[in-house]
Each structure stands twice: as C-alpha cells, then as structure tokens.
C-alpha cells in the first residue's frame, strides 16, 4: 500500500463517524498486514470476466484491493469505459465483485430470490457474524412491515411524519434574520431521525434524545466496525473482532435500544388490549412497531431482536434519506437560479390545494405528487450523488445460466456500475450539465410517459433505489419525507454557501459515497415568512 493512502483511509473513516482514533487506525493497519500474510480471498467469477484496475502486470492483487478503498471511483469508471458491454471484476479486500453490463439487469432481476438474492450482499457488507446482524439475513420482518403496512398506508404515515416535523421544527432549526452558518447535515439528520422514529416506534421515542442519538450513531459505528473487520481474513475474526472498539459501541447501542424498544413494546401491548376491549385506541396503534408485534414470529418479537431490527430500519431510513435532502440543498446553492423555480411551484400548488395537510380532500401523498419540478430536481441530484457507485448488489445462490450462455457460478457477487451508467452520454445527453428538468421533460414528452420518470420509481438508467423486486421497499416514504422537508426549508429560509465555499466534493470509501461532513451552509429567514409545511 502506498504511504499516502493510509492517511486517506483514516480521513474517510473519520468523515463517516467523527469517532476515528488511533486505536481504530492500529487495528486497521494490523488488518492490512494480516491480509498480506494470508491467502487472498476471492469469490467465484463470471467466466472470462477480467479483474480490472491493475496499474501494471507487476502490481500485487492485494495492493489493488487496498487501492479500491480510496480509488473505487476511478477503477469503476475506467472499467466501465474499457469493457463497455462485457462483465469485469473489481476487487475489494473482502470480496471480488463482478460488474455486469446493464443489458443483464432485467434478466437477472427475474430470477427468484432463492437463486439470486440481495440480502447476502446488503447484509454481507456488514460482516453480520461479528456485528450482531445475522438476523437480517435469517428473517425479514423489517421488509414485510414496509411492504405490507408502510407502503399501503403511505399517505397516513406521511401525515404522521409531517406532524412530527411540525413538533420538532422549533427545536432543531435555528431562525435568524441575518445570515448564520449552520451544520445543515446535522439538522436534517435529526429531523429525519425524529420523523422516522415517530412512525416506527412512536412519539415518545421520537422525542427521546437517547433514542435519536442511538439510531444515528448506530449506523456510523456499524459501518466502521464492518469496514475494519473486512480488512482481516475470516479465520482471524474470532480474535480480532474483540479488538475493534466500534463493536463495543454497537453492543452498547443494542443494549440501550433493547430498553427503549422494550418499553415501547409494552405500550403497544397495552394499546392492543384496549383495542380488544373496545376502549379508546392509543397512539401506539399507528406505529409500525405495533404491526410488527402482531405479525412477527416468536423469535422476531423478542425484545433484543426487535430492538436490533429497529436500529437497522433507522440505518436504512435516516442516513440515506437525510443525505439525499442535504444534496438537494447543496445543489440548489450551487445553482441558485432554481430556488425561484421550485418556490414558484410550491406557491402554485399551495394556492390551488391549500397548505400541505390543510385540506381533507387531498392527502399528503397527492399533494406532494403535484411538485413535479421538485421530483425532477431530486432525480438529477441523485444522478450526480448516488449512495453507492456499484448498485444494486446481489449474490448468486445457485449456478445461473443466462440466455446468451453466460454462466454465473454459485456464490458470485454481482453488481452494476449504476453511477457511471447513469452518466453515460448514450444514456444521458450532455451528462456533465446539471439539468434538473430532464425527468420533467421526459414525463411530458408523451401521454405514455406521464406516469414514469418519478423519484422513487425503479429505472434501469437510475438505480439509486435499486431495481426489481429487491428495490428499496421504503423508497416512496423516503421521497415523501425529503419533499416535505425541502418544501418547508425553501419557503421559510434563504440559503447560500459561506464566503469562499462551493459545492462540496463527494467522498468515497470503497463503493460507498459520502458527503463531506465539514460542509456548512448559511441560512436566514425569508422576508415575509413562507408556506408552513
């Protein structure tokens, strides 16, 4: 590993959590050394798919794996351009990943999950055997509740989330008549955490600072723990896992989470008793936790596992959603000519349909759907700022043979170069131009397109939320949260970058994409007030 790459790794991990210290760095360094003296770890590969990214024929494969940590963007980009319509392999420390051409996306997505599954990839990235995440592979209550409860009753839960946003607005959002520098990332993360906690666990958890901080810190510590454990050969983990400080923080989060979720479960049980006896229903009836308790197996409703599952739901719901919202604001400040465009649309919808939540004849889902330009802006932001460079990711559970004869051995880790495909000139004309109305124009091109090109929909050319039956089940709620929040932020405040600052560059750790945590914005109240969300 090049000498200048170790500080880069340290900086990236610090950016993710703000907790990186010399103990972490020592463990990471030991992990790299242990890999060098161990047999390289590889997965099965698609036949004739070359490993890409070597600087020369003399570069050791282990150095290539090390470089992928900080140079994934360039490695994936050059592979996408070089192999065009052929599979190629990128090497991480923990696994080889086969990057498939987009033409295979539909065909592979039609395989049943027992043959081609997302869970071993998504959860496998978290080293589940050593981060207490195995339950997320073995049971799927967290997926069932989203598919069977949240999405069918989306408008109701958007209204509940909006109510929590109203409660937390004065607590989290500073208000000043003069330009004031704020940590907008922290503020949005806290608002999303509150909205998410309200629908999942209830208002008591949503207003409990310990639960809010726990759900936010859990994600950071889980990433650090998994990131560091993947540096070590599997046979060393029974010893090394006990040397990773982030794992001890994870264990503490899960222990504290069990106490808080256990109390919430007791309240849900009491609410159920009231339903049975026809007493006044309690707020807990409307939480997703209540549904999970009624529909989970004996194992799934045990307090420790339920608490861990709520933490995982927070991981999926809070960080990606808040990052998307932050990126919308950053892109608006980089292209301020779009502020009046989006505000005019919000004003028009408000004049015609009243304020969000004001009228009983148009629910939150319907109201937010009127904001076509904001939808389009969000899609363009996602094109420039994906959560991952290679996504979706799947594992072949059985040997697969495709229609053109391509053979995929069992155990092969498959992914797509989603970001570079979306920015391919053959897919997106003039891709370097930030054009927020691309999707809006596509929708209005013909009547057949009117129900397409919406944020949250799965599309082979925009894979931020995944694709097919394994696409993110909570994506429509996440988009609704983002739009609800952005509407209020735009109508009540003006925004810009501090003097001398501009759009922050994305940061990368393996294929993961992060916002620069040091990036701030200036904010002040708009003259004459704004629309209340």
C-alpha positions in Angstrom: 0.0 0.0 0.0 1.3 3.4 -0.9 2.3 5.6 2.1 0.0 8.4 1.1 -3.1 6.1 1.1 -3.1 5.3 4.8 -3.9 8.9 5.9 -6.6 8.9 3.2 -8.3 5.8 4.7 -8.1 7.4 8.2 -9.7 10.6 6.9 -12.5 8.7 5.1 -13.5 6.7 8.2 -13.3 9.8 10.4 -15.6 11.6 7.9 -18.1 8.8 8.4 -18.3 8.8 12.1 -16.2 11.6 13.6 -15.0 8.9 16.1 -12.0 7.5 14.4 -9.0 7.3 16.7 -5.5 5.8 16.9 -6.9 2.5 18.3 -9.0 2.2 15.2 -6.1 3.0 12.9 -3.8 0.5 14.6 -6.4 -2.2 14.2 -6.8 -1.2 10.5 -3.1 -1.4 10.0 -2.9 -4.8 11.6 -5.7 -5.9 9.3 -3.8 -4.8 6.2 -0.7 -6.6 7.4 -2.6 -9.7 8.2 -4.1 -9.8 4.7 -0.6 -9.6 3.2 0.5 -12.7 5.1 -2.7 -14.6 4.4 -4.1 -16.3 1.4 -6.0 -13.8 -0.8 -9.8 -14.1 -0.6 -11.7 -14.4 -3.8 -15.2 -15.3 -4.8 -16.4 -17.2 -7.9 -16.4 -15.1 -11.0 -18.2 -15.0 -14.3 -16.1 -16.8 -16.9 -13.8 -14.6 -18.9 -14.5 -11.6 -16.7 -11.1 -9.9 -16.1 -10.0 -8.3 -12.9 -9.7 -4.6 -13.6 -7.7 -1.8 -12.1 -4.1 -3.1 -12.0 -1.6 -0.3 -12.6 0.7 -2.8 -14.3 1.1 -6.5 -14.7 3.5 -6.4 -11.7 1.1 -4.9 -9.2 0.1 -7.4 -6.5 -3.6 -8.1 -6.2 -3.5 -7.2 -2.6 -2.4 -3.7 -3.5 -5.2 -3.4 -6.0 -7.6 -4.3 -3.2 -6.1 -1.7 -1.0 -6.4 1.0 -3.6 -10.0 0.2 -4.2 -10.7 1.7 -0.7 -9.8 5.2 -1.8 -9.9 4.9 -5.6 -13.1 3.0 -6.3 -14.5 5.8 -8.5 -11.6 5.8 -10.9 -11.4 2.0 -11.0 -15.1 1.5 -11.7 -15.1 4.4 -14.2 -12.2 3.1 -16.3 -13.6 -0.5 -16.2 -17.0 0.7 -17.4 -15.4 2.6 -20.3 -12.9 -0.1 -21.2 -15.2 -3.2 -21.2 -18.4 -1.4 -22.5 -20.7 -4.3 -22.7 -18.7 -7.1 -21.0 -18.5 -8.1 -17.4 -15.4 -7.2 -15.4 -14.3 -7.7 -11.8 -13.4 -5.2 -9.1 -11.5 -6.5 -6.1 -12.3 -5.4 -2.5 -10.4 -6.8 0.5 -13.4 -9.0 1.5 -14.7 -10.0 -2.0 -14.4 -9.8 -5.7 -17.4 -8.1 -7.3 -18.5 -8.8 -10.9 -19.7 -5.6 -12.6 -22.3 -6.7 -15.1 -23.4 -4.7 -18.2 -26.8 -3.1 -17.8 -28.3 -5.4 -20.5 -28.3 -8.2 -18.0 -30.3 -6.2 -15.3 -33.8 -7.3 -16.4 -33.0 -10.9 -16.9 -31.1 -11.3 -13.7 -33.9 -9.5 -11.8 -36.4 -12.1 -12.9 -34.7 -14.9 -11.1 -36.4 -15.8 -7.8 -34.6 -14.7 -4.6 -33.7 -18.2 -3.7 -31.5 -18.2 -6.8 -30.4 -14.5 -6.9 -30.7 -12.6 -3.6 -29.9 -9.1 -2.4 -29.7 -10.0 1.3 -26.4 -11.8 1.3 -24.9 -8.8 -0.4 -26.5 -6.0 1.6 -26.1 -7.7 4.9 -22.9 -9.4 3.9 -21.3 -6.0 3.6 -21.9 -5.6 7.4 -20.0 -8.7 8.4 -23.1 -10.0 10.2 -21.5 -12.8 12.1 -19.5 -10.2 14.1 -21.8 -7.2 14.2 -24.9 -9.0 15.5 -26.7 -8.6 12.2 -27.3 -12.2 11.2 -31.0 -11.9 12.0 -31.3 -9.5 9.0 -30.4 -12.5 6.7 -32.3 -15.1 8.6 -35.7 -13.3 9.0 -37.3 -10.4 7.1 -39.9 -8.7 9.4 -38.2 -5.4 8.6 -39.0 -5.9 4.9 -42.5 -7.2 5.5 -43.6 -4.2 7.5 -42.5 -1.8 4.8 -44.2 -3.8 2.0 -47.4 -4.8 3.9 -48.0 -1.8 6.1 -46.0 1.4 5.3 -46.5 1.4 1.5 -50.2 0.5 1.5 -50.9 3.3 4.1 -48.2 5.7 2.8 -50.3 8.8 3.0 -51.3 8.2 6.6 -47.6 7.8 7.6 -46.5 10.8 5.7 -49.1 12.8 7.7 -47.8 11.4 10.9 -44.2 12.2 9.9 -45.2 15.7 8.9 -46.9 16.2 12.3 -43.6 15.2 14.0 -41.7 17.6 11.7 -44.1 20.4 13.0 -43.3 19.5 16.6 -39.5 19.3 16.1 -39.1 22.3 13.8 -38.5 24.9 16.5 -36.3 22.5 18.5 -33.9 21.7 15.7 -34.0 24.6 13.2 -32.3 27.9 14.1 -34.1 31.0 13.0 -32.2 34.2 12.3 -32.9 37.4 10.4 -29.2 37.6 9.5 -27.0 35.1 7.6 -25.9 32.4 10.1 -23.6 29.5 9.4 -25.2 26.2 10.5 -24.4 22.5 10.3 -27.2 21.7 7.9 -26.3 18.0 7.7 -26.8 17.5 11.5 -30.0 19.4 11.5 -31.6 17.5 8.6 -30.3 14.2 10.1 -32.0 15.0 13.4 -35.3 16.0 11.7 -35.4 12.8 9.6 -34.5 10.8 12.7 -37.4 12.3 14.5 -39.9 11.7 11.7 -38.7 8.1 11.2 -38.8 7.3 14.9 -42.4 8.6 15.2 -43.8 6.2 12.6 -41.7 3.2 13.6 -41.6 3.4 17.4 -43.9 6.3 18.5 -43.7 9.9 19.7 -42.0 9.0 23.0 -39.0 7.6 21.2 -39.1 10.4 18.6 -38.7 12.9 21.4 -36.1 10.9 23.4 -32.6 12.3 22.7 -31.0 9.0 23.7 -33.0 7.1 21.0 -32.4 9.7 18.4 -28.6 9.8 19.0 -28.6 6.0 19.3 -30.2 5.4 15.9 -27.8 7.9 14.2 -24.6 6.7 16.0 -25.6 3.1 15.4 -25.2 3.4 11.6 -21.8 5.1 11.9 -20.4 2.5 14.3 -21.8 -0.3 12.3 -20.1 1.0 9.2 -16.8 1.4 11.0 -16.9 -2.0 12.6 -17.7 -3.7 9.3 -15.2 -1.7 7.4 -12.4 -2.7 9.7 -13.4 -6.3 10.1 -13.4 -6.8 6.3 -9.7 -6.0 6.4 -9.0 -9.3 8.1 -9.1 -12.9 6.9 -12.2 -14.7 8.2 -10.1 -17.1 10.3 -8.6 -14.2 12.4 -12.0 -12.7 13.3 -12.7 -14.7 16.5 -9.7 -12.9 18.0 -9.6 -9.6 16.0 -13.3 -8.8 16.5 -12.7 -8.2 20.1 -10.1 -5.6 19.3 -12.4 -3.3 17.3 -13.7 -0.5 19.6 -16.7 0.2 17.3 -18.1 -3.3 18.1 -18.3 -2.4 21.8 -20.2 0.8 20.9 -22.5 -1.3 18.8 -23.2 -3.6 21.7 -23.9 -0.7 23.9 -26.3 0.8 21.3 -28.2 -2.5 21.1 -28.4 -2.9 24.9 -29.8 0.7 25.3 -32.0 0.1 22.3 -33.5 -3.0 23.9 -34.5 -1.0 26.9 -36.2 1.8 24.9 -37.9 -0.6 22.4 -38.9 -2.9 25.2 -40.8 0.0 26.9 -42.4 0.9 23.5 -43.4 -2.7 23.0 -45.1 -2.7 26.4 -47.1 0.3 25.4 -48.1 -1.4 22.1 -49.3 -4.4 24.0 -51.4 -2.2 26.2 -52.9 -0.5 23.1 -53.7 -3.9 21.7 -55.5 -4.8 25.0 -57.5 -1.6 24.6 -58.5 -2.5 21.1 -59.7 -5.9 22.1 -61.8 -4.5 25.0 -63.1 -1.7 22.7 -61.5 1.0 24.8 -60.1 4.3 23.4 -57.3 3.4 20.9 -53.9 4.6 21.8 -51.3 6.4 19.6 -49.2 3.2 19.5 -51.8 1.6 17.3 -50.4 3.7 14.4 -46.8 2.7 14.9 -45.1 0.2 12.6 -43.8 -1.4 15.8 -47.3 -2.4 16.7 -47.8 -4.1 13.3 -44.5 -5.9 13.7 -45.5 -7.2 17.1 -48.8 -8.5 15.7 -47.2 -10.1 12.6 -43.8 -11.3 13.7 -42.8 -14.8 14.6 -42.0 -15.7 18.2 -38.3 -15.1 17.5 -38.9 -11.8 15.7 -40.9 -10.3 18.5 -38.3 -11.0 21.2 -37.1 -7.6 22.6 -33.4 -7.9 21.7 -34.0 -8.8 18.1 -36.8 -6.3 17.7 -34.5 -3.6 19.1 -31.8 -4.6 16.7 -34.3 -4.6 13.8 -35.4 -1.1 14.7 -31.8 0.1 14.6 -31.4 -1.5 11.2 -34.6 0.3 10.0 -33.1 3.5 11.3 -29.9 2.8 9.4 -31.8 2.4 6.1 -34.2 5.2 6.8 -32.2 8.0 8.3 -28.8 8.3 6.7 -29.7 7.8 3.0 -32.8 10.0 3.3 -31.0 12.8 5.0 -28.1 12.7 2.6 -30.5 13.0 -0.3 -32.1 16.0 1.3 -28.8 17.6 2.0 -27.6 17.1 -1.5 -30.7 18.8 -2.9 -29.9 21.9 -0.8 -26.2 21.8 -1.8 -27.2 21.5 -5.5 -29.6 24.4 -5.1 -27.0 26.6 -3.5 -24.6 25.6 -6.4 -27.3 26.5 -8.9 -29.3 29.3 -7.1 -31.3 30.1 -10.3 -33.5 27.1 -9.4 -34.6 28.5 -6.0 -37.4 30.7 -7.5 -38.4 27.9 -9.9 -39.1 25.4 -7.1 -40.6 28.1 -4.8 -43.0 29.2 -7.6 -44.1 25.6 -8.0 -44.7 25.3 -4.2 -46.7 28.5 -4.2 -48.9 27.4 -7.1 -49.7 24.1 -5.5 -50.4 25.8 -2.3 -52.8 28.3 -3.9 -54.7 25.5 -5.7 -54.8 22.9 -3.0 -54.1 24.7 0.3 -51.1 24.1 2.5 -49.8 20.6 2.9 -52.2 18.8 5.3 -54.7 21.6 5.3 -57.5 20.1 3.2 -59.2 16.7 3.9 -59.9 16.0 0.3 -56.2 15.9 -0.7 -53.8 13.8 1.3 -50.1 14.2 1.7 -49.2 11.7 -1.0 -51.5 13.5 -3.5 -50.3 17.0 -2.5 -46.6 16.1 -2.8 -47.2 14.4 -6.2 -48.1 17.8 -7.6 -44.5 19.0 -7.1 -43.2 17.7 -10.5 -40.3 20.0 -10.7 -39.1 19.1 -7.2 -39.3 15.4 -8.2 -37.2 16.1 -11.3 -34.7 18.1 -9.3 -34.3 15.3 -6.8 -33.7 12.8 -9.6 -30.9 14.9 -11.1 -29.3 15.3 -7.7 -29.3 11.5 -7.3 -27.7 11.1 -10.7 -24.8 13.2 -9.6 -24.7 12.0 -6.0 -25.6 8.3 -5.7 -25.4 6.5 -2.3 -23.2 3.8 -3.9 -21.1 3.6 -7.1 -22.0 0.0 -7.8 -25.6 -0.8 -7.1 -27.8 -2.9 -6.8 -25.7 -5.8 -5.5 -26.8 -9.4 -5.5 -25.3 -12.9 -4.8 -26.0 -15.9 -7.0 -27.3 -18.5 -4.6 -27.2 -21.2 -7.3 -25.4 -21.6 -10.6 -27.1 -19.4 -13.2 -27.0 -19.6 -16.9 -28.3 -16.5 -18.9 -30.0 -16.5 -22.3 -26.8 -15.7 -24.1 -25.0 -18.6 -22.4 -23.2 -16.5 -19.8 -22.6 -18.7 -16.8 -22.6 -17.3 -13.2 -21.3 -19.7 -10.6 -23.0 -20.1 -7.2 -21.6 -17.6 -4.7 -20.7 -14.9 -7.3 -21.2 -11.4 -6.1 -22.9 -9.3 -8.8 -23.3 -5.6 -9.1 -23.9 -2.8 -11.7 -22.0 0.4 -12.3 -25.1 2.4 -11.7 -23.5 5.9 -11.4 -21.3 5.6 -14.5 -24.2 4.1 -16.5 -26.5 7.0 -15.5 -23.8 9.4 -16.6 -23.0 7.7 -19.9 -23.6 10.1 -22.8 -25.5 7.4 -24.6 -28.0 7.3 -21.7 -27.9 10.9 -20.5 -27.1 13.5 -23.2 -24.6 16.1 -22.0 -24.2 14.3 -18.7 -21.9 16.9 -17.1 -24.6 19.5 -17.3 -26.7 19.8 -14.2 -30.2 19.9 -15.7 -32.9 19.5 -13.1 -35.8 19.4 -15.5 -34.6 16.3 -17.5 -37.1 14.0 -15.9 -39.9 16.6 -16.1 -39.4 17.0 -19.8 -39.4 13.2 -20.3 -42.7 12.9 -18.4 -44.4 15.5 -20.7 -42.9 14.2 -23.9 -46.0 12.0 -24.5 -49.0 10.8 -22.6 -47.5 7.3 -22.2 -44.6 8.9 -20.2 -46.7 10.8 -17.6 -46.6 8.0 -15.0 -42.8 7.5 -15.5 -39.6 9.3 -14.5 -40.7 10.0 -11.0 -38.4 9.9 -7.9 -38.6 6.5 -6.3 -39.5 4.6 -9.4 -37.1 1.9 -10.5 -35.5 2.6 -13.8 -32.6 0.8 -15.5 -31.0 4.2 -16.0 -31.4 5.4 -12.4 -30.6 2.7 -9.8 -30.2 4.8 -6.7 -33.1 2.9 -5.1 -32.3 -0.5 -6.6 -34.3 -2.4 -9.2 -37.0 -5.0 -9.5 -38.5 -6.9 -6.6 -35.5 -6.2 -4.4 -35.7 -2.4 -4.8 -35.8 -0.4 -1.6 -39.2 -1.0 -0.1 -39.3 2.3 1.7 -38.3 4.5 -1.2 -41.7 6.2 -1.6 -41.8 7.2 2.0 -38.2 8.4 1.8 -39.1 10.6 -1.2 -42.1 11.9 0.6 -40.0 12.8 3.7 -37.5 14.6 1.5 -40.1 16.6 -0.3 -42.0 17.5 2.9 -38.7 18.8 4.4 -37.5 20.6 1.4 -40.8 22.4 0.9 -40.5 23.9 4.4 -36.8 24.7 4.1 -37.3 26.5 0.8 -40.3 28.5 1.8 -39.1 29.7 5.2 -35.4 30.3 4.6 -32.8 31.6 2.1 -29.7 29.5 1.7 -26.2 30.0 0.3 -22.6 28.8 0.8 -20.3 30.6 3.2 -17.9 33.1 1.5 -15.2 31.3 -0.4 -17.0 27.9 -0.2 -18.7 26.0 -3.0 -20.4 22.7 -3.7 -18.5 20.1 -1.5 -17.0 17.2 -3.4 -18.2 13.7 -2.6 -16.0 11.3 -0.6 -15.6 7.6 -1.2 -14.8 4.6 0.9 -14.9 1.5 -1.3 -18.1 1.9 -3.4 -19.8 4.0 -0.7 -20.4 7.7 -1.3 -20.5 10.3 1.5 -21.0 14.0 1.8 -18.1 16.0 3.2 -19.1 16.2 6.9 -17.4 19.6 7.3 -19.6 21.3 4.7 -21.8 24.0 6.1 -24.4 26.4 4.7 -25.5 30.0 5.6 -29.2 30.5 6.3 -31.6 33.3 7.2 -35.3 33.7 7.4 -37.0 34.9 4.2 -38.8 38.2 4.3 -42.5 37.9 4.7 -42.4 34.3 6.0 -43.2 31.3 4.0 -45.5 28.4 3.5 -45.9 26.2 6.6 -45.2 22.5 5.9 
